[in-house]
Amino acid sequence: MTRVLFAIIVIGAAAFVVAAVTPGIAPDLRAVLLHDFRFSPADLTDLERGRIVKRGLGATTPGEVAVVAATRVDVEKNVFVERFRDIARFKAGPDVRQIGRFSSPPTIEDLALLTIDDADFDGRACRVGDCDVRLPADSIRRFQKEIDWTAPDADSRAAALFKHMIFDNVQAYLAGASARFAEYNDDRRPIHPTQEFVGLLRNFPAIGKLVPDLPAHLEHFPSAALAGAEDFLYWSKEVVAGLPFITITHVTIVTRASEVVITSKDVYSSRYFDTSLGVTVASDVVGGPGAFYLVYANRARASALKGMLGGLRRALVERRVKSGLDDNLKNVKLRLEKRP
């Protein structure tokens, strides 16, 4: 008990010192930065001065990578939010090959610009327990049952089927239907993305501290809708280490007077990720009109980071992700602060 009390006193003292030297950071955000994202008083001072602060958050389970980065941006936060809503333009970059926002309600035409070729998916070789994209067993079997691989248009038909599977998964997700992908059987070890997400969300308490009802909204969507929240889905084809992967992401935007909280929830990733969740905070600088603090944190799980060498692979991935975060925040800051 003495050790616990001592820790509480130390944390309280640190918070008091930080409050004295960082008046520009809103109290709720400062608390999250200190206690959840492990920022030091020196980190907060750097943040106030406009520097980029980044750090790893530590894994809560094997195969998990978690990082956070923050900076000060000298422009109104509403400028950032409006640009973020235009997600295709906001995420444009060399690693994003294609991207589009789903309409409401979504239609298959929303995926018209998504191209699927051999690098994205090899339907001929796809088998249960050995497929190069994440799919349930029933979906994988359809490529052998429904595609005549001797036909000259077999590859295009397989690509169209894959695209329809992705779209059906989007519809099932938005309807809260059981037809959503519940298990991936592309490898010998099944992956349960919904269970992985719930576990990841439980270890991301900062989201609930920022917006108390947001975790329930994310976990039980669409049955536990958060009043006033703005939701949309988008798709993208991105590249990691030269290999493309297709993703579906659910974005939730919660707007309050001095702060906007945005979550990015992985609905589907064709490769790499079992699940992932990002949170972006745009918080007004207290006493500094025309500026805000931009904070981005992400937790992701990948089965490839487990096993004997998983710790080493995770450390390498974390290093790359932190470096990428640094570059991304620099680019966002420059683009937002650039005058017309």
N, C-alpha and C positions, 0 to 999 in steps of 0.2 A: 504493500500500500504506500509506503514511504517513497519508493521509486516512482510510482505513478504520480503522486502528488508533486514530486520534484519535477517530473517531465511536464506536468501541467503548468507549473510556475515558470519553467524555462520558456515554454512556448508562449505563454502569456506575456512574458517580458520581451521576447523577440517581437511579438506583434505590436507591443507598445512602442518599441524603438522604431520599427518600420513605419508605424503610423506617423511618427514624429518627422521622419525624413522623406516620406513619400505621400504627401497630401494629395497628389493628383490621381491616385488610384482609389476607386470606390471601395468601401469597406468589404462588401461581399465578395468582390473579385479578389481583393488583397488576401482575404482569408483562404480562398480556393488556391490561389497561387502559392501561398505559404504552406498550407497543410496537405493539400491534395497533389499539387504539382511540384512540391519540394523546392520552390524558389528560396534562395537565401536573401537576406537584406541587401547584399551587394548586387544580386540579380535584379531586385526591384529598383535599385538606384540606376543600374544600367538601362532598365526598361524605361524609366522616366526620362532618361537622357536620349532616348530614341534608338538605342542599340538593340540588336536582335539577341534574345536570350533563348537558348535551347538546351534541352537535357532529356535523358532517358528516364522513364518512370519505373522501370523494373517490371519483370513478368510476374503475373499471379499464378501462372500455370505453364508447364512446358509447351513450347511452340508459340508463345505469345511475345509480341513486340509492342512497346508503348513508348511514345515520345510526345514532347510538348515544345512549342516555340511561341515566342511573343515579341511584339515590337510596338512602338508608338507610331501612329500615322497622323500626319498633320492635314487632315481634311475631315469634314463632317462624316459621321458613321453612316448616315443615310445614303451617301454616295456609294459606299462599299456595298450596302445591302441591295441597292438597285442594280448594281453591276453583277452581284452574285445571282440575282434572280435570272439574269440573262446567262444561264449556266454554260451554254455552248461557247459564248464569247469569253466568259470569265476563265474557263479552264483551257482555252486554246493554248497549245504549246507543242513542242516537237515530240513529246511522248504521248500525246493524245491524237490518234489517227482520225477518229470519227467520233461524233457526239451529237446527241439530240435530246430534247425534252419531250416527254410524253404529254399528250393532250389529256383533257379531263372531260369525259372518260377516254381512256387510251384506245387507239385503234391500231391494227396491224400496219397501217400506212405510216405510223410514227417511226417504224423501223425501216422505212424504204431506203434510207441512205446508208444503212448498215450493210456492208459487204462481208461475205463469209467465204473464205477460200481455204486452200489446203493448209496454210499456216495457222489458221484459226481453228480448224477442226478437220480431222481425218475420219470420216464416217466409215470408210472401208475397213479400217483396222480397229474400230471401236468395239470393244467387247466388255461385258460385265467383269469388273476386276482389272481391266486393262484398257483404259480409254484416255485420250489426251485432253478431255474436257470433263468438267464436273457435271454429272447427270445421275438421276436415279436408275436403278436396274431396269424398270419397265420402259423408260425412255430409251435407254441404250439398246434394248432388244428390238425396238421399233425400226431401227436402221437396217437390221438384217431381215425383218419380216416384211417391211413396206417398200423397200428400195430394191429394184432390179439392178444389181451392180454390173450386169452385162450390157445395160442400155447406155447409149452414148451420152445421155443427159443425167446419168446417175448422180454425179457429184453435185450438180445444180439442184436436183431434187432433194438430196440429203441436206444441202445447205438451207433450202427452203423449209424443210421439216425442222431442222435445228432452230431456225428463226421463229417458227410457230411455237415450238416448245418454250422458248424464252418468253414469247408474248403470253402464252397460256399461264405461265408462272406469274407474270405481272398481274394478269386479271385475277388469278386465285389469291394473290397477296392482297390486292385492294379489296377483294370481297371477303377476306378472312376465311377462305375456303380451305378444306383439307387437301385439295388437289395441288396445293403448293409443294414445291420440292422440299421433302422432309428428310431425305437421306441421299447422299452421293455414293455411288458404287463404282466409281471409275478406277479405284484401287482396291487392293486386298482388304484394307481396313476401311469399313464404312465411316462416313462422316455425317454427323447430324447437325446441320447448320443452325437450326432453330435453338437446339439445346446449347450449342456453343455460344450463340448470341446472348442467351439468357445468362449464362455464366460470365460472359464478358461484361454485360451490363451491370451485374451485381458487383463487379470489381471496378466500376467507374462511378463512384459516389459523387464526384464533382458535379455530374449532370443534375442529380436530384437537389444538390445544394443551390445550384443556380436557378433551376425551375423545378419546384417540388413534384409536380404532377407529370413532368416530362418522361421519366423512366417508365411509368405505366403506359403512357401513350405509345412509346416505342415498343414495349414488350407485347402489348395486346392490340396493337393497331389492326383493324380500324374500330374495334369494339370499345376502346377506352379513349375516345377522342378528347383532345385537350382543347378547351374553349379558347378561341382566339388564335389558335396555331394555324399556320399556313403550310400545307403539304404539297409536294410534287415529286414525281419520279423522273429520272433521266437515265439514258443509256450511254455507254461510251465504249470505244475500243481503244485500249491503251497498250503501251509497250513497256515491258520490263526485261532488261538484258537481251533485247532483240527479239523476244517472243511476245506476240500479241495476246491479249486476253479481253474478254467482253464482260462488262459489268452492268448491273442495274442498281441504282442507288436511290434511296428514299430520303428526301430532304425535308426537314421540319424547321420552320422559322418561327420563333417566339419573340415578339417585339414588345418592349417595355419602354418607359419614358427615357431612361438613360442607358439602356443596355439592350442588345439584341443577341439572342442565343440561337445558334443554328446547329442542328445535328445532321450528320450524313451517315445513314445506316445502309450497310451492304445487304441487298436483297438477293443478289446472285453475282457470283464471279466464276467465269468459266475455267479459270486456272488460279493457282497460287494460294488464295485465301479461303479459309474455312468460314470466317466471319470477320467483320471489322466494323468499327464505329468511331466516327470523328465528331468532335464538338468544336465549334468556332464561336468565340465571344467577341463582340464589338462593344466596348464600354467607354462612354464619354470620359474624357479627362476632367476630373473635378477641378473647377476653377480655371479650366483651359478651353474656352469655346473654340470650335473649329478643329478639334483633334480627338482621337480616340485610341484606346489600346486594343490591338488585335491579337487574340490568343487562339492558337489552334493546338488541340491535343487529339491523339489517335491511339486506339488500341486495336490490334489485329492478331488473329490466330491463323497459323498455317501448319499443317501436318508435316510439311517438309522440314520444319525447324525442330522437330522432335527427334528422339533417338540418340545414339551414342555420341554423334558430333553435333547434336542440336544446339548445345550451348555456344559452341564456336560459331556455327552458322548464324545463330540469333544475334550474336555480338557484331558480326560483320554486317548483317542486314540493318541492325539498329544504327550503326555508324553511317551507312549509306543513306538511311532515311533521314537522320538528323542533318546530314549535309544537304539533302534535297530540300528539306524544310527551310533551311537557311536561304537557299537560292530562291525558293518559291516566295517566301516572305519579302525578300529584297525586291523581287519583281513586282509583287502586289503593291508594296509600298511606293515604288517608283511610278507605277502606272496610275495609282490613285492620286499621288501628289503632283503629277504632271499637269501643268496648267494648259487649258485649250489654246 
